[in-house]
Amino acid sequence: MLPPCRGFRYTGGLVGDHPVKPSVALDLQRSAVREATGRFRTANPRVFGSVLHGTDQDGSDLDLLVDALPGATLFDLGGLQVELEELLGVTVDLLTPGDPPLKFRDRVVAEAQPV
């Protein structure tokens, strides 16, 4: 379990008793997200989608792009996704640069910003 963040009791998607948007959850746990990424043979976590554009709402997912390092397996990617969802309390859509559909891929990769 993580220690409380910035004076709030963080309980997976809630600050106090209030739902938290994915952008707020990410802001509260940004360094923990970067640290987890390194433990699962991935690197360069980047955010895209509604969180990046500031249009996320309660119930939105968090779209993250990561680079799979040599030797990374689907177990690494799945383990990272599960850990991030538990850490943040929001659904995480975890992709590598080759995952988005071709018609969106270039835009997603180009717009994604570091965590």
C-alpha positions as CSV (number, residue, x, y, z in Angstrom):
1,M,0.0,0.0,0.0
2,L,1.3,3.5,-0.8
3,P,1.6,6.2,1.8
4,P,-1.0,9.0,1.8
5,C,-0.3,11.6,-0.9
6,R,-0.1,15.4,-0.3
7,G,-2.2,15.2,2.8
8,F,-5.0,13.2,1.2
9,R,-6.0,9.7,2.0
10,Y,-5.6,8.0,-1.4
11,T,-7.7,4.9,-1.8
12,G,-7.7,3.9,-5.4
13,G,-9.6,6.3,-7.5
14,L,-10.8,8.3,-4.4
15,V,-9.4,11.2,-2.5
16,G,-11.2,11.2,0.8
17,D,-14.7,10.0,-0.3
18,H,-14.7,11.7,-3.7
19,P,-14.1,10.1,-7.1
20,V,-11.0,11.2,-8.9
21,K,-10.5,11.8,-12.6
22,P,-7.7,9.8,-14.1
23,S,-5.7,13.0,-14.6
24,V,-5.8,13.7,-10.9
25,A,-4.9,10.1,-10.0
26,L,-1.9,10.3,-12.4
27,D,-0.8,13.7,-10.9
28,L,-0.9,12.2,-7.4
29,Q,1.1,9.1,-8.4
30,R,3.3,10.2,-11.3
31,S,6.6,9.1,-9.8
32,A,5.1,5.7,-8.7
33,V,3.9,5.2,-12.3
34,R,7.4,5.9,-13.7
35,E,8.9,3.5,-11.1
36,A,6.5,0.7,-11.8
37,T,7.2,1.1,-15.6
38,G,10.9,0.3,-15.0
39,R,10.1,-2.9,-13.0
40,F,8.2,-4.5,-15.8
41,R,10.8,-4.3,-18.6
42,T,9.2,-1.2,-20.2
43,A,10.3,2.3,-20.5
44,N,9.3,5.8,-21.6
45,P,5.7,6.0,-20.2
46,R,3.6,8.6,-22.1
47,V,0.1,9.7,-21.7
48,F,-2.3,10.3,-24.6
49,G,-6.1,10.6,-25.1
50,S,-8.6,12.4,-22.9
51,V,-6.1,12.9,-20.0
52,L,-3.6,14.6,-22.2
53,H,-6.3,16.8,-23.7
54,G,-7.9,17.7,-20.4
55,T,-11.2,16.2,-21.3
56,D,-11.2,13.2,-18.9
57,Q,-14.1,12.7,-16.5
58,D,-14.8,10.4,-13.6
59,G,-15.0,6.9,-15.2
60,S,-12.6,7.8,-18.0
61,D,-9.7,5.5,-18.6
62,L,-6.1,6.5,-18.6
63,D,-4.4,5.9,-22.0
64,L,-0.7,5.1,-21.6
65,L,2.0,4.3,-24.2
66,V,5.1,2.5,-23.2
67,D,8.1,1.1,-25.0
68,A,8.7,-2.7,-24.4
69,L,12.3,-3.4,-23.7
70,P,14.2,-6.4,-25.1
71,G,12.9,-9.5,-23.3
72,A,9.6,-8.0,-22.3
73,T,6.7,-10.4,-22.5
74,L,2.9,-10.1,-22.4
75,F,3.2,-11.0,-18.7
76,D,5.3,-7.8,-18.2
77,L,2.7,-5.7,-20.0
78,G,-0.2,-7.3,-18.3
79,G,1.5,-7.1,-14.9
80,L,2.2,-3.4,-15.4
81,Q,-1.4,-2.7,-16.4
82,V,-2.7,-4.5,-13.3
83,E,-0.3,-2.7,-11.0
84,L,-1.1,0.7,-12.5
85,E,-4.9,0.1,-12.2
86,E,-4.5,-0.9,-8.6
87,L,-2.2,2.0,-7.9
88,L,-4.4,4.6,-9.6
89,G,-7.8,3.1,-9.1
90,V,-8.8,3.8,-12.7
91,T,-8.9,1.6,-15.8
92,V,-5.6,1.8,-17.7
93,D,-5.4,1.3,-21.5
94,L,-1.7,0.3,-21.8
95,L,-0.3,0.2,-25.4
96,T,3.0,0.0,-27.1
97,P,3.7,2.1,-30.2
98,G,2.7,-0.7,-32.6
99,D,-0.6,-1.3,-30.9
100,P,-2.9,1.5,-32.0
101,P,-4.8,0.9,-35.3
102,L,-2.9,2.2,-38.3
103,K,-5.3,5.0,-39.0
104,F,-4.6,6.5,-35.5
105,R,-1.1,5.2,-34.8
106,D,1.0,8.2,-36.1
107,R,-1.2,10.7,-34.2
108,V,-1.1,8.8,-30.9
109,V,2.6,8.3,-31.0
110,A,3.2,11.9,-32.0
111,E,0.9,13.5,-29.4
112,A,1.9,11.3,-26.4
113,Q,3.6,13.2,-23.7
114,P,6.0,11.9,-21.0
115,V,4.4,10.9,-17.6
